[in-house]
Amino acid sequence: MNDQTVRLVKNEFLAIPFAEIILPYTENFLNALKKDHIPVNLINKLHLILLDDLSIAAEVTLQEELELFINNGHSIYEDFVVLTSILLPKKYPVLDKILKTSVKNFIIHIQNIFSNFSKDFEILTKVFSLHNDKSITINDIDTSLGDGHKGESTVLVTLSDGTRLIYKPRNIDAGHSYNLFIDWVNDKLNTNLKTLKCVCFEKYGWLEFVAHKAVNQEKETEEYYYKAGILLAVAFLLGSKDYHYENIIAAGKDPVIIDHETIIQPILSDQSIRTWDEQHKIPFYSVLESMLIVNKDTGVPLEYAGYGINGNKEIMDIESKVSNPNTIDSKRVTQFVFRKVIKQNIPLYKDTHVFANSYESHFIKGFTNAYEMFMNSKEELTSTVSPIHFFEHQKIRYVWRPTFIYFKILKYMRKACFMSDFEEYRSKLLELMSKAYQKENFKDYRLILESEMKQMLNGDIPFFSLNSLDLHLEEDSSFKIFKYDCLENIRHRIKLLSENHKIEQIELIKKWLTM
């Protein structure tokens, strides 16, 4: 352990539970980034983030191990650190693998950001209007913006000239297609829904950063909710999914959808498995599918609504955390906490969050205008020059289950009893994951479950991809599990557009607005 690491532990990391035990796992990370000549202050910040992530994965097991240590008559914490550092790989091989894999993937992730920035600098200069100055470098990285997969996640990159960019470690062509579709909507409705500049590559992409900004006058709030109504209609028509409160940014007078990986979706050919929508009584082909709005008569957790719920700013939750970390008095305590369910998805006016119920007429007008425009444009939308063709052959993320479901399961699996044996870990995970599959048809969907298991055994949130024109997932081209591909789903929705259907959707909107 080098001098710098010792200093960091003493000065900064002792607030992280069991930092000294997990610290040796990060040595490869420190050595790799130093070789890449990354600024020391940024290495230190990323090191702190990595240690915190490793601690979250390990703290339940290590706290149980500390309690066993104390019950055996020991009382010196430094002895516990030495003993546990030696026994951890053998006694808890599952945890050992998780920690090593996390470090390895995080190293690759950070190295990819720096190497891709260097490689793409010329095109980033043109698209994002940077100064063509080779002295511009990456100054800061915030890794807390999205779901992790193979150790990579959406990050905010701040450059030395102050420019902020979003880096996504996967294909973002669908975002470009979405921009083109929104341009078409803007032209039809004579409005100006915001689109995001983007640079797309096969396995990653760069996006314009959108900051959460307050509105300056009430007229802008009216405009915001008029546009929000339009976007709800757009999300319905495209069959969008998973637009919870973290995927919406209130940027002044503009509501902005910031994640386009699930902006279009296919439709399953067989509802024999217990899908999220079916389980939570979400009406098919309705405005509730996107999660932008919710209703009380469905089972969707209300706090996840993308556009929020009137007055719902925080919820009471139960949280377990380590108190007196890195001492012999360390305890894992459970307490009630209040968790904010408003992030950046609700507009601010005069330092107050302003909800849609105060602007019901504007929201419904925006939705109605967009819906009726789609209804009046059926011929164009189903023609050879339809704007839905922008989405042909796009790589799409399929939402098999909402990401927070996977998070809950992985959190449960942190117990020590699962960390000591790979078979025990796998068996319990399989038990939890297979509950969503009805037994009589389980064999048809085994490939999905197997893929979920494989990814979660690596500590990842499962990620399923497909071509927007395919009826199968990338995992197995022989098994066509979808009734409609992504574009066929949109065409089916176009056919459903009618005055009666519009009225039904407005009733669902009103239920949300009166909650």
Helices and strands as residue ranges (DSSP letters): H 3-11, G 13-15, H 19-22, G 23-26, H 27-35, H 40-71, H 77-91, H 93-127, E 138-142, E 155-159, E 164-168, H 173-189, E 198-200, E 205-208, H 218-238, E 248-251, E 254-257, E 267-268, H 276-279, G 302-304, E 314-323, E 331-340, E 348-349, E 352-353, G 356-359, H 360-376, H 378-381, G 387-391, E 395-398, H 403-412, H 416-419, H 422-433, G 434-436, G 439-445, H 446-457, E 464-467, E 482-484, H 486-496, H 499-513
